[in-house]
């Protein structure tokens, strides 16, 4: 079973945005056992769109198209659809209701442009888009199904998961590919590869392994195919068990787990609370924790102390401690953790102090150097790291590492 | 002058990596006045590669191909090249020298696999790759030039800038295209479209407009082509001036500006400081501000008060104010702003309090409802918003809106 992905939008062709939709869609389709033959990015030009619909339809039984659906006049896709599928636009009352509802929530009365969003090709099956005003359209010509989705990533993702993939499963017969993701943190890719080499080599030939590195850690993905689902599940699970014995401390979770999710779960299970005192991470630890719904059960808050006077005035750190050791030091970061734990009245507190860069580094305290401390009921743990000289990346890595230190302490 | 970009690699089609090369190349080509007709991602399969070379050559006089050149055995591109261009592989002494030099630097003696990297199609012009072992190949068939580059981003970028673009300029006659981006915030796409309709319709026909919406705002992009560069600059600048008169409050900046960048610049210029007190935004305002290098000049820090007791204990908000009005209220958010301004000793303070969701909403205080306040030396401004029911998005929108409220006050 093959498919092609088409993304419509001049902004991709002039390089203004990177097409991240296609990779996400390709991953999801792959998990359904659908092979992506090619990905094509084309302009908003109606002739070009029509030509592409025509050609892809000759090659594959399923074409997924994103972009070109929206309220403004640079979106001409619907006109092309009518021509290509030999149909006409009609107002869809359900779509109109959805547009009115979405705009109403934002206190907006619909105008002519919005009203036009409710026009859909008569022969299309309409899949509702609860997140946005442009609906998803499912049309068939000859033996090929075409699915048109808006290009806004969160709308497309929600539509794919709730509407499109179930409808595809229903329409086509596909063989599942089983994927399992293991989230690994705190180890370099090359060292990890060495450690798990023997295990990797002895994997059965119908299971493949992929390394997917990111600033948030390394994802290991096992993909198995060709046998019954239960059989695959058993084998893959026992391979994961083997892997867990080799690198127990580095596996933080599975599938969509992140360090904030896993650490949050541990805190909730144990009925414990945490607070943070952030210098170089500037609020990113707080943001990572509070991105998770329900985090107010275990998270009390943060003091982002972006200047020394705040470390003194709000966190109560002795000015001499800062003067003698510098803000980026074991002494200061430990005091930040201890004092914020008291201030917020929590079981644990995390603190960071470092040089985010690109300026501010010295020979002894270079850009990327970060002190992290975790204060708990019985003890305080602190450690110094060097996360490199890219500001964005080292803020992310410091935040994730701080949360991971807490995770490891909670597991003790 | 048109081109097509082809990226070769199964890893793109299974969604393992996002193709960022194409966007970068598209931007560079665009600046040369070369229009990218489409971008195609294909598999490593030789037949598929050959078919694509054949089809792109029928459509455009220039095809840029990345990927499929490298030392490992899944790279079959060179065999396809020989077949397609009817030539054979010969050892290139300059390439061999480069491979030997690069591996030597890493203490590696070349093996058979590396030696094969020095084999190039006899009829190819070889452009040297100083960063890597795979050379860049320039071949012609009929009226079309094909340029093959390695897929490793830093090698490709270096090759494009030092070798490929100069050679293209030399071979083809090209006209420049001018792009200007206007960053718009705080207005819905459909309302913006209505407001600027007249202006848009009266744009000269060699200037086109595109809407690029994101949670962080809407980018409007003007593209002009076909005349001399100075002439285009003048016309585009005067069109932007006209637009600024129509929507003065909504234009936050140009090109890569963001609200944190623009607001940071204003604070620095005026020598003013700011602090934040965040409830529902959970540290994201602090993170947005501190993502900008040098923000410690104007940013003192934040109290993330994720529970009511912290609002009372650290921010000093009267418990009765919270009990009587609820945490998500004008009274509480204003007290948060006023008190944090005092606590941090800054000129301004921003505060947020809202229901991030998905749980916690009520009929009178639904998910997405957020109170935002800005306290300054002379006055306090507060406003209530509804940012919808997606947790991630409404945290982003609340953070950006708070910074925008400060921006507007600083501009008064």
Interface residues (C-beta under 8 A of the other chain):
Chain A: X10 X11 X12 X13 X14 X15 X16 X17 X18 X19 X20 X22 X23 X24 X25 X26 X27 X28 X29 X30 X35 X36 X37 X38 X39 X40 X41 X42 X43 X48 X52 X70 X71 X72 X73 X74 X103 X105 X106 X107 X108 X111 X113 X114 X131 X152 X154 X210 X212 X276 X278 X282 X283 X284 X285 X286 X287 X289 X290 X291 X293 X294 X295 X296 X299 X300 X301 X302 X303 X304 X305 X306 X307 X309 X310 X313 X314 X343 X344 X345 X356 X357 X358 X359 X391 X392 X395
Chain B: X12 X13 X14 X15 X16 X17 X18 X19 X20 X22 X23 X24 X25 X26 X27 X28 X29 X30 X35 X36 X37 X38 X39 X40 X41 X42 X43 X48 X179 X181 X188 X189 X190 X191 X193 X194 X200 X209 X210 X211 X212 X213 X219 X221 X223 X276 X278 X282 X283 X284 X285 X286 X287 X289 X290 X291 X293 X294 X295 X296 X299 X300 X301 X302 X303 X304 X305 X306 X307 X309 X310 X313 X314 X343 X344 X345 X356 X357 X358 X359 X368 X386 X388 X390 X391 X392 X393 X395
